[in-house]
Amino acid sequence: MALLRVPEPYDFVLSTERYRAFGPDLANLWNEDGLHRVVAGREVRIAAADGGVDVEPLDRETEAAVRQLIGLPFALDPFYAFATTEPILSRLVPALRGLRPPLAVDPFETLVTSISAQQVSLFAAFSVRNRFIAAFGVRAGVAYAFPTRERTASAREDELFAVGFSRRKAEYIIGLARSDVDFTALAAAPDDEVKSALVALRGIGEWTADWFLARYLARPRAWPWGDLALRKAVVAFYGADADIRAIGERFDPFQNLTAHYLLTGFRVHPPGD
């Protein structure tokens, strides 16, 4: 295996907690203390190592995906400095020091993942999505490549319904695959333009667009205020009177990292624990 260095502090186990929290994800599979992901037809394994992560295979083709999966685009030091000035974060962040929130590798997968999670528990969403991945993806080792946009565009709505999606979600996913949305252009656009382009698509609302900004594009001010889990975390840490939408301004310009730290903290270090 080859070492990919990660700036300190970095806690591999904490940073990969999300891959274990809601059950297995066949496209980002935790197996035998490592994360497995299919990149360009090859299975890549990421494991803890001194100074970073061990990656097999690590080359120019796989490195970009691995850097996303381990959250390297995030700059932690400025956020940590900011956290010392905020009463709740100043207590929470030290307990989560080294957490680099994982980022999604593929824009189409990111949106399908969010659509699958609409109005259901994450455990249910993972279950349905795994059946979709197994039926329309390609296995390489223990993990599967997430179904491509092209493969999904050729599917029928009843095929997606058969793996567990609702009729409406099947329509949304196939519509997204067949749409003319240009993900490369979106990646270079400002936040408001990204959101406008996405919410113009059927089945994609502000919640999904916010998570696209947060988990795929790593935009620092992304604040998915409509997320139920984030609402619960904010209430737990800031009280029942907290205005979930307005409180995001309190964390500017670190809304994205704050959201991830509140969500992870609520799972692993809940208030009063």
C-alpha positions, 0 to 999 in steps of 0.5 A, a space after each residue: 500500500 502507498 501512503 497518502 499524507 493527511 495534515 494533522 490533526 487527523 482521526 481516521 476512525 472518527 472521520 469514517 464514522 459516517 460509513 458505519 453509522 447507518 449500515 453498509 453502503 455498497 459503493 463506499 463500503 467499510 470492510 475489515 477496518 478499511 474503506 473500499 470504493 470502486 474508482 475507474 473500474 478498480 477497487 481502492 482500499 483506504 486504511 489508517 496509517 501513521 501520517 495519513 492513510 494507506 491506499 491501494 492502489 494509489 495513483 493519479 487516477 485514484 488519488 482525486 477520489 481518495 482525497 474527497 473520501 477522506 475530506 482533504 479539501 477542508 481546511 481545519 485550522 481556521 475552523 478550529 480557531 473560529 470554534 474557540 470563539 463560539 461557546 458551544 463549539 469551543 467545548 464540542 470541537 476538541 472532543 472531535 479533533 481530527 474529524 475530516 468530514 468525508 466528501 462524495 466523489 460523484 455528483 450524480 451519486 450525490 443527488 441520487 443519495 439525497 433523493 433516496 433519503 427524502 422522507 425516510 430514515 437513513 437506514 431505509 435509504 441505505 437499504 434501498 440504495 444498496 439494492 439499486 447499486 447491486 442491480 445496476 452497478 458493477 462489482 469489483 472486489 467487495 465493493 460496487 461501482 455506483 450505477 452511472 448516469 448513463 446506465 440509470 438513464 437507460 433504465 425504466 421506472 418500474 425497474 427502480 420501483 422493483 428495487 424499492 424506490 417509490 414511483 415518484 423517486 424512480 421518476 426523479 432519479 431517471 429524470 435526473 439521469 436524462 437531464 441536461 444538467 452540466 455538473 462540470 459547469 455547476 462545480 465552477 458556479 457560485 452557491 446561489 447559481 448551483 442551487 437555482 440550477 438544481 432546484 429547477 429539476 424535478 425531485 430536487 429541493 433546497 435540502 438536496 441542493 444544500 447537501 450537494 453544496 456541502 457534501 460534494 462541492 465542500 462549499 464553506 457556507 453550505 448550511 442544510 438547515 432543512 435537514 431533520 438530523 441537523 435540526 435535532 443536533 442544533 436543538 440538542 446543543 443550542 436549545 429548543 428555541 434555536 432558529 435552525 435557519 438563522 443560527 447558520 449566520 452565527 457560524 459564518 463562514 464555517 457553516 459546512 464544517 459546523 454542520 458536520 461537527 454538530 451532526 457527528 457530535 450528536 451521534 458520538 458525544 451527545 450533550 449530557 453524555 
